[in-house]
């Protein structure tokens, strides 16, 4: 994914992703859903930070929802 300046963000599209409201119960979310429901609503700086944090293996919280790469 690229920002409005055509700068490539950390690629998380190949990873299985999940989301949680309470950090106990996690449910799958596809990259496409994440892109359409979450990332498109973030400004470029927030999207860069989101992708960088998630790609590092850490969860990222937006409002009441946490997102992370799915752990096996």
The first five atom37 places (N, CA, C, CB, O) and aatype in JSON, in Angstrom:
{
  "aatype": [20, 20, 20, 20, 20, 20, 20, 20, 20, 20, 20, 20, 20, 20, 20, 20, 20, 20, 20, 20, 20, 20, 20, 20, 20, 20, 20, 20, 20, 20, 20, 20, 20, 20, 20, 20, 20, 20, 20, 20, 20, 20, 20, 20, 20, 20, 20, 20, 20, 20, 20, 20, 20, 20, 20, 20, 20, 20, 20, 20, 20, 20, 20, 20, 20, 20, 20, 20, 20, 20, 20, 20],
  "atom_mask": [
    [1, 1, 1, 1, 1],
    [1, 1, 1, 1, 1],
    [1, 1, 1, 1, 1],
    [1, 1, 1, 1, 1],
    [1, 1, 1, 1, 1],
    [1, 1, 1, 1, 1],
    [1, 1, 1, 1, 1],
    [1, 1, 1, 1, 1],
    [1, 1, 1, 1, 1],
    [1, 1, 1, 1, 1],
    [1, 1, 1, 1, 1],
    [1, 1, 1, 1, 1],
    [1, 1, 1, 1, 1],
    [1, 1, 1, 1, 1],
    [1, 1, 1, 1, 1],
    [1, 1, 1, 1, 1],
    [1, 1, 1, 1, 1],
    [1, 1, 1, 1, 1],
    [1, 1, 1, 1, 1],
    [1, 1, 1, 1, 1],
    [1, 1, 1, 1, 1],
    [1, 1, 1, 1, 1],
    [1, 1, 1, 1, 1],
    [1, 1, 1, 1, 1],
    [1, 1, 1, 1, 1],
    [1, 1, 1, 1, 1],
    [1, 1, 1, 1, 1],
    [1, 1, 1, 1, 1],
    [1, 1, 1, 1, 1],
    [1, 1, 1, 1, 1],
    [1, 1, 1, 1, 1],
    [1, 1, 1, 1, 1],
    [1, 1, 1, 1, 1],
    [1, 1, 1, 1, 1],
    [1, 1, 1, 1, 1],
    [1, 1, 1, 1, 1],
    [1, 1, 1, 1, 1],
    [1, 1, 1, 1, 1],
    [1, 1, 1, 1, 1],
    [1, 1, 1, 1, 1],
    [1, 1, 1, 1, 1],
    [1, 1, 1, 1, 1],
    [1, 1, 1, 1, 1],
    [1, 1, 1, 1, 1],
    [1, 1, 1, 1, 1],
    [1, 1, 1, 1, 1],
    [1, 1, 1, 1, 1],
    [1, 1, 1, 1, 1],
    [1, 1, 1, 1, 1],
    [1, 1, 1, 1, 1],
    [1, 1, 1, 1, 1],
    [1, 1, 1, 1, 1],
    [1, 1, 1, 1, 1],
    [1, 1, 1, 1, 1],
    [1, 1, 1, 1, 1],
    [1, 1, 1, 1, 1],
    [1, 1, 1, 1, 1],
    [1, 1, 1, 1, 1],
    [1, 1, 1, 1, 1],
    [1, 1, 1, 1, 1],
    [1, 1, 1, 1, 1],
    [1, 1, 1, 1, 1],
    [1, 1, 1, 1, 1],
    [1, 1, 1, 1, 1],
    [1, 1, 1, 1, 1],
    [1, 1, 1, 1, 1],
    [1, 1, 1, 1, 1],
    [1, 1, 1, 1, 1],
    [1, 1, 1, 1, 1],
    [1, 1, 1, 1, 1],
    [1, 1, 1, 1, 1],
    [1, 1, 1, 1, 1]
  ],
  "atom_positions": [
    [[0.84, -1.17, 0.0], [0.0, 0.0, 0.0], [0.9, 1.24, 0.0], [-0.96, -0.01, 1.22], [1.92, 1.28, 0.68]],
    [[0.5, 2.25, -0.77], [1.27, 3.49, -0.86], [0.43, 4.65, -0.34], [1.73, 3.75, -2.31], [-0.8, 4.65, -0.44]],
    [[1.12, 5.65, 0.22], [0.41, 6.83, 0.69], [0.23, 7.82, -0.47], [1.18, 7.5, 1.86], [0.58, 7.53, -1.61]],
    [[-0.33, 8.97, -0.15], [-0.62, 9.95, -1.21], [0.63, 10.51, -1.87], [-1.44, 11.09, -0.65], [0.56, 11.1, -2.94]],
    [[1.78, 10.32, -1.23], [3.05, 10.76, -1.8], [3.76, 9.63, -2.54], [3.96, 11.32, -0.71], [4.92, 9.76, -2.94]],
    [[3.05, 8.52, -2.71], [3.55, 7.34, -3.42], [4.68, 6.65, -2.65], [4.04, 7.74, -4.81], [5.53, 5.99, -3.24]],
    [[4.68, 6.81, -1.33], [5.67, 6.16, -0.48], [5.09, 4.84, 0.0], [6.07, 7.06, 0.73], [3.98, 4.79, 0.52]],
    [[5.84, 3.78, -0.17], [5.4, 2.45, 0.2], [5.38, 2.3, 1.73], [6.31, 1.37, -0.43], [6.34, 2.66, 2.41]],
    [[4.28, 1.76, 2.25], [4.17, 1.47, 3.68], [4.59, 0.04, 3.93], [2.72, 1.72, 4.18], [4.7, -0.76, 3.0]],
    [[4.83, -0.29, 5.19], [5.15, -1.68, 5.55], [4.05, -2.58, 5.0], [5.3, -1.85, 7.11], [2.87, -2.3, 5.19]],
    [[4.43, -3.65, 4.34], [3.45, -4.55, 3.74], [2.98, -5.58, 4.75], [4.05, -5.24, 2.5], [3.78, -6.4, 5.23]],
    [[1.7, -5.55, 5.08], [1.13, -6.55, 5.99], [0.11, -7.42, 5.27], [0.48, -5.86, 7.2], [-0.57, -8.24, 5.89]],
    [[0.0, -7.25, 3.95], [-1.05, -7.94, 3.18], [-0.87, -9.45, 3.12], [-1.08, -7.4, 1.79], [-1.85, -10.17, 2.91]],
    [[0.33, -9.95, 3.3], [0.55, -11.39, 3.19], [0.38, -12.14, 4.51], [1.94, -11.64, 2.65], [0.47, -13.37, 4.55]],
    [[0.14, -11.41, 5.58], [0.01, -12.03, 6.9], [-1.45, -12.27, 7.25], [0.66, -11.15, 7.97], [-2.32, -11.48, 6.89]],
    [[-1.73, -13.38, 7.97], [-3.08, -13.55, 8.5], [-3.27, -12.57, 9.65], [-3.33, -15.04, 8.97], [-2.41, -12.47, 10.53]],
    [[-4.36, -11.84, 9.64], [-4.6, -10.79, 10.62], [-5.81, -11.13, 11.49], [-4.81, -9.43, 9.93], [-6.67, -11.91, 11.09]],
    [[-5.84, -10.53, 12.66], [-6.98, -10.73, 13.55], [-7.24, -9.46, 14.35], [-6.73, -11.91, 14.49], [-6.39, -8.58, 14.45]],
    [[-8.44, -9.4, 14.9], [-8.87, -8.24, 15.68], [-9.54, -8.69, 16.96], [-9.81, -7.34, 14.86], [-10.05, -9.81, 17.05]],
    [[-9.54, -7.81, 17.95], [-10.13, -8.15, 19.25], [-10.64, -6.88, 19.93], [-9.1, -8.88, 20.17], [-10.08, -5.8, 19.75]],
    [[-11.7, -7.04, 20.7], [-12.22, -5.94, 21.51], [-11.72, -6.01, 22.94], [-13.76, -5.95, 21.49], [-11.73, -5.01, 23.66]],
    [[-11.26, -7.2, 23.37], [-10.9, -7.38, 24.78], [-9.55, -8.05, 25.01], [-11.95, -8.2, 25.45], [-9.18, -8.3, 26.16]],
    [[-8.81, -8.32, 23.97], [-7.5, -8.96, 24.02], [-7.57, -10.43, 24.42], [-6.62, -8.22, 24.99], [-6.53, -11.1, 24.5]],
    [[-8.76, -10.95, 24.68], [-8.91, -12.37, 25.01], [-9.46, -13.16, 23.84], [-9.83, -12.53, 26.22], [-8.95, -14.23, 23.51]],
    [[-10.5, -12.65, 23.21], [-11.12, -13.31, 22.06], [-10.68, -12.6, 20.79], [-12.67, -13.33, 22.2], [-10.95, -11.41, 20.62]],
    [[-10.02, -13.33, 19.9], [-9.55, -12.77, 18.64], [-10.31, -13.39, 17.48], [-8.04, -13.0, 18.48], [-10.58, -14.59, 17.49]],
    [[-10.66, -12.59, 16.49], [-11.33, -13.1, 15.3], [-10.56, -12.66, 14.06], [-12.8, -12.59, 15.24], [-9.94, -11.6, 14.03]],
    [[-10.61, -13.5, 13.04], [-9.89, -13.23, 11.8], [-10.47, -12.01, 11.09], [-9.94, -14.46, 10.88], [-11.68, -11.76, 11.13]],
    [[-9.6, -11.28, 10.45], [-10.0, -10.19, 9.56], [-9.06, -10.25, 8.37], [-9.95, -8.77, 10.29], [-7.84, -10.34, 8.53]],
    [[-9.61, -10.2, 7.18], [-8.77, -10.25, 5.98], [-8.11, -8.89, 5.76], [-9.6, -10.67, 4.73], [-8.58, -7.87, 6.26]],
    [[-7.03, -8.9, 5.02], [-6.36, -7.64, 4.71], [-7.3, -6.72, 3.94], [-5.06, -7.9, 3.89], [-7.31, -5.51, 4.16]],
    [[-8.09, -7.3, 3.05], [-9.03, -6.49, 2.26], [-10.06, -5.81, 3.16], [-9.75, -7.37, 1.22], [-10.37, -4.63, 2.97]],
    [[-10.6, -6.54, 4.14], [-11.53, -5.95, 5.1], [-10.85, -4.84, 5.91], [-12.09, -7.02, 6.05], [-11.42, -3.77, 6.11]],
    [[-9.64, -5.12, 6.36], [-8.87, -4.13, 7.12], [-8.65, -2.87, 6.28], [-7.52, -4.71, 7.57], [-8.8, -1.75, 6.78]],
    [[-8.3, -3.06, 5.04], [-8.07, -1.94, 4.14], [-9.34, -1.1, 3.96], [-7.57, -2.44, 2.78], [-9.3, 0.12, 4.06]],
    [[-10.47, -1.77, 3.7], [-11.72, -1.08, 3.42], [-12.37, -0.48, 4.67], [-12.69, -2.02, 2.76], [-12.98, 0.59, 4.59]],
    [[-12.24, -1.15, 5.81], [-12.94, -0.72, 7.02], [-12.09, 0.14, 7.94], [-13.43, -1.92, 7.76], [-12.64, 0.93, 8.71]],
    [[-10.78, 0.0, 7.88], [-9.92, 0.67, 8.86], [-8.91, 1.59, 8.19], [-9.2, -0.36, 9.71], [-8.92, 2.8, 8.43]],
    [[-8.04, 1.04, 7.39], [-6.91, 1.81, 6.86], [-7.33, 2.99, 5.99], [-6.02, 0.91, 6.08], [-6.67, 4.02, 6.0]],
    [[-8.4, 2.83, 5.23], [-8.82, 3.93, 4.36], [-9.3, 5.15, 5.15], [-9.92, 3.46, 3.41], [-9.36, 6.26, 4.61]],
    [[-9.66, 4.95, 6.42], [-10.15, 6.03, 7.26], [-9.04, 6.72, 8.06], [-11.19, 5.51, 8.21], [-9.3, 7.69, 8.77]],
    [[-7.82, 6.23, 7.94], [-6.7, 6.82, 8.68], [-5.95, 7.81, 7.79], [-5.73, 5.71, 9.17], [-5.91, 7.65, 6.57]],
    [[-5.38, 8.82, 8.42], [-4.51, 9.7, 7.62], [-3.21, 8.95, 7.36], [-4.25, 11.09, 8.35], [-2.97, 7.89, 7.95]],
    [[-2.38, 9.48, 6.49], [-1.16, 8.77, 6.08], [-0.23, 8.45, 7.26], [-0.41, 9.59, 5.06], [0.32, 7.36, 7.33]],
    [[-0.06, 9.4, 8.17], [0.82, 9.15, 9.31], [0.3, 8.01, 10.18], [0.96, 10.42, 10.15], [1.07, 7.15, 10.59]],
    [[-0.99, 8.01, 10.45], [-1.58, 6.94, 11.25], [-1.46, 5.59, 10.55], [-3.04, 7.25, 11.56], [-1.16, 4.58, 11.19]],
    [[-1.7, 5.57, 9.24], [-1.61, 4.32, 8.48], [-0.18, 3.79, 8.48], [-2.09, 4.54, 7.03], [0.03, 2.58, 8.62]],
    [[0.82, 4.67, 8.33], [2.22, 4.25, 8.39], [2.53, 3.63, 9.75], [3.16, 5.46, 8.13], [3.13, 2.55, 9.83]],
    [[2.11, 4.3, 10.81], [2.37, 3.79, 12.16], [1.65, 2.46, 12.38], [1.92, 4.81, 13.23], [2.23, 1.52, 12.91]],
    [[0.38, 2.38, 11.97], [-0.38, 1.15, 12.1], [0.36, -0.02, 11.45], [-1.77, 1.31, 11.48], [0.59, -1.05, 12.08]],
    [[0.72, 0.14, 10.18], [1.39, -0.95, 9.44], [2.74, -1.3, 10.06], [1.58, -0.55, 7.98], [3.1, -2.47, 10.13]],
    [[3.49, -0.3, 10.49], [4.81, -0.54, 11.08], [4.68, -1.32, 12.39], [5.55, 0.78, 11.32], [5.42, -2.27, 12.62]],
    [[3.74, -0.92, 13.24], [3.57, -1.6, 14.53], [3.08, -3.02, 14.34], [2.59, -0.82, 15.42], [3.62, -3.95, 14.94]],
    [[2.06, -3.21, 13.51], [1.52, -4.55, 13.27], [2.58, -5.44, 12.64], [0.27, -4.48, 12.37], [2.72, -6.61, 13.02]],
    [[3.33, -4.91, 11.68], [4.38, -5.69, 11.01], [5.47, -6.11, 12.0], [5.0, -4.87, 9.86], [6.11, -7.15, 11.82]],
    [[5.68, -5.32, 13.04], [6.71, -5.66, 14.04], [6.27, -6.8, 14.96], [7.05, -4.43, 14.88], [7.07, -7.34, 15.72]],
    [[4.98, -7.16, 14.88], [4.47, -8.25, 15.71], [3.7, -7.77, 16.93], [5.59, -9.11, 16.16], [3.2, -8.59, 17.7]],
    [[3.6, -6.48, 17.1], [2.87, -5.93, 18.24], [1.42, -5.65, 17.86], [3.55, -4.64, 18.75], [1.13, -5.38, 16.69]],
    [[0.52, -5.71, 18.82], [-0.86, -5.31, 18.52], [-0.96, -3.78, 18.43], [-1.83, -5.85, 19.61], [-0.18, -3.06, 19.05]],
    [[-1.92, -3.32, 17.67], [-2.16, -1.89, 17.52], [-3.61, -1.62, 17.85], [-1.8, -1.39, 16.09], [-4.49, -2.31, 17.33]],
    [[-3.88, -0.63, 18.69], [-5.25, -0.32, 19.09], [-5.74, 0.94, 18.41], [-5.33, -0.17, 20.61], [-5.09, 1.98, 18.43]],
    [[-6.91, 0.81, 17.79], [-7.63, 1.94, 17.23], [-9.01, 1.96, 17.89], [-7.74, 1.85, 15.66], [-9.79, 1.03, 17.73]],
    [[-9.28, 3.02, 18.62], [-10.51, 3.14, 19.4], [-10.6, 1.94, 20.33], [-11.78, 3.21, 18.48], [-9.7, 1.75, 21.15]],
    [[-11.66, 1.12, 20.24], [-11.79, -0.03, 21.15], [-11.29, -1.35, 20.56], [-13.23, -0.19, 21.54], [-11.43, -2.39, 21.19]],
    [[-10.73, -1.32, 19.37], [-10.35, -2.56, 18.69], [-8.83, -2.68, 18.57], [-11.0, -2.63, 17.31], [-8.14, -1.72, 18.21]],
    [[-8.34, -3.87, 18.87], [-6.93, -4.2, 18.7], [-6.75, -5.01, 17.43], [-6.38, -4.98, 19.94], [-7.61, -5.81, 17.07]],
    [[-5.64, -4.81, 16.75], [-5.32, -5.54, 15.53], [-3.92, -6.09, 15.65], [-5.44, -4.64, 14.26], [-3.04, -5.46, 16.24]],
    [[-3.7, -7.29, 15.1], [-2.37, -7.88, 15.12], [-2.26, -8.95, 14.05], [-2.06, -8.47, 16.51], [-3.25, -9.37, 13.45]],
    [[-1.01, -9.39, 13.83], [-0.78, -10.56, 12.98], [-1.18, -11.77, 13.79], [0.73, -10.66, 12.49], [-0.86, -11.86, 14.98]],
    [[-1.87, -12.68, 13.17], [-2.38, -13.87, 13.85], [-1.22, -14.75, 14.32], [-3.3, -14.67, 12.91], [-0.32, -15.07, 13.55]],
    [[-1.27, -15.13, 15.59], [-0.28, -16.04, 16.15], [-0.75, -17.46, 15.98], [-0.01, -15.72, 17.63], [-1.93, -17.77, 16.18]],
    [[0.16, -18.33, 15.61], [-0.22, -19.74, 15.43], [-0.04, -20.53, 16.68], [0.58, -20.38, 14.32], [-0.32, -21.73, 16.7]]
  ]
}
